[in-house]
């Protein structure tokens, strides 16, 4: 039996290619925001206030629970974290 390969984990987990693309983008933004917040070297409560959210909500993000966040919410958090998000659009291979 030949092993199947995927370009990323979401292509393997999601049967719907559109959902795989959305989850890929959500995870990339969530990772960037999480890295930024961890770099602040502050408490979750202080970081949450800085982002305009609650500490439990920020904890969900830092624990990788991206299913609890819409792409819109993640983009808002990225902006509040001082990040600029750029989406590259190109033809599918």
Secondary structure as UniProt FT lines:
FT   HELIX           9..13
FT   HELIX           17..39
FT   HELIX           44..51
FT   HELIX           55..62
FT   TURN            63..64
FT   HELIX           66..68
FT   HELIX           71..80
FT   TURN            81..82
//
